[in-house]
Amino acid sequence: MLGPVILAASRSDKMRRFVSAAPGTKQVVDRFIAGETVGQVIPIVEDAAAKGLEVTLDVVGEDITTVEQSYAARDAYLELIDRLKELGLGEKAEMSVKLSMFGQALEGGHELALANVRPVVEAADAIGTTVTLDAEDHTTLDSMFAIHEELRKDFPKTGCVIQAYLFRTEDDARRLAAAGSRVRIVKGAYKEPASVAYQDKAEIDKAFVRIVKILMAGSGYPMIGSHDPRLIAITQELARQAGRNPDEYEFQMLYGIRSEEHIRLAAEGHRMRVYTAYGTDWYGYFMRRLAEKPANLLFFARSILTKG
């Protein structure tokens, strides 16, 4: 079970230094991270739009330690929104934010994160797009959902993420589906204890399907975050059974993974959104991508062994 080991390593400063210094790291990081600056990611947004795809943009970074860093995170998103506005790309690109990056874990963090994320949501709304609040480990979720509920009072299209491996998520899905909000469902990519989360892949997959069924039957807008062909096919069938048209839900996949499938789904008339991360603080995001799929780790190991 390499996944939990890699997730534990994602919190290790020693491992961060080792991975960052490894000669093959950049090749693999470039597969998952679209660039380090706004200027590098904008052409990717334009290319996606030309292919009939949409994107959600994540300025990577988390585990901040100062209020000043939380302000810098806010400003990075505001800079991104300004560039999207200049280029008329607002309707093709939404934002995904991690509230930890906005100061959620600091003293007074709930209020700080809300104060930092609100101007980002407001600016996104002004250019015709939206923000989705990413789910992090289970200890942060009550705060995230409370901020989501507060933001939706003024910006009802603000989205949030739920994670299939958590026992609580079916109840969360029922509440959110009834509220008519935008909800992204993913399997989950944090190291969670057996007291709160399924540990077996088959059980997680079953929970994923149950939750998709809840979302499809509700009045919200489901966003299906999966690369699994079987789960994608099941989602399509559940959507058909619920009487949903292809524009009444969407698929989401990560930048750099199954890119041909992105194009195929879009060509079939589905809304297809590519989760595109960029920035310099890529380590935590990168390690979770390795943990999700053993093939990613093998690709990384081969890159290290063939460089230097």
Salt bridges, closest charged atoms under 4 A:
ASP30 OD2 - LYS26 NZ 2.70
ASP47 OD2 - LYS51 NZ 3.02
GLU54 OE1 - ARG271 NH2 2.69
GLU54 OE1 - ARG273 NH2 3.19
ASP58 OD2 - LYS98 NZ 3.25
GLU62 OE2 - ARG288 NH2 2.97
ASP63 OD1 - ARG11 NH1 2.67
ASP75 OD1 - ARG74 NE 2.98
GLU86 OE1 - ARG83 NE 3.62
GLU94 OE1 - ARG182 NH2 2.31
GLU94 OE2 - ARG184 NH2 3.72
ASP134 OD2 - LYS98 NZ 3.32
ASP134 OD1 - ARG184 NH1 2.64
ASP142 OD1 - ARG168 NH1 3.05
GLU150 OE2 - ARG118 NH2 3.92
GLU150 OE1 - LYS153 NZ 2.98
ASP154 OD2 - ARG118 NH1 3.18
GLU170 OE1 - ARG174 NH2 3.83
GLU170 OE2 - ARG210 NE 2.89
ASP171 OD1 - ARG174 NH1 3.15
ASP172 OD2 - ARG168 NE 2.70
ASP172 OD1 - ARG175 NH2 3.25
GLU192 OE1 - HIS138 ND1 2.58
GLU203 OE2 - LYS206 NZ 3.67
ASP205 OD1 - LYS187 NZ 2.95
ASP205 OD2 - LYS201 NZ 2.84
ASP205 OD2 - ARG230 NH2 3.22
ASP228 OD2 - LYS187 NZ 3.82
GLU237 OE2 - ARG240 NH2 2.54
GLU250 OE2 - ARG273 NE 2.70
GLU261 OE1 - ARG258 NH2 3.77
GLU261 OE2 - ARG264 NH2 2.59
GLU268 OE2 - ARG264 NH1 2.51
GLU268 OE1 - HIS270 NE2 3.91
ASP281 OD1 - ARG16 NH1 3.20
GLU292 OE2 - ARG289 NH2 2.68
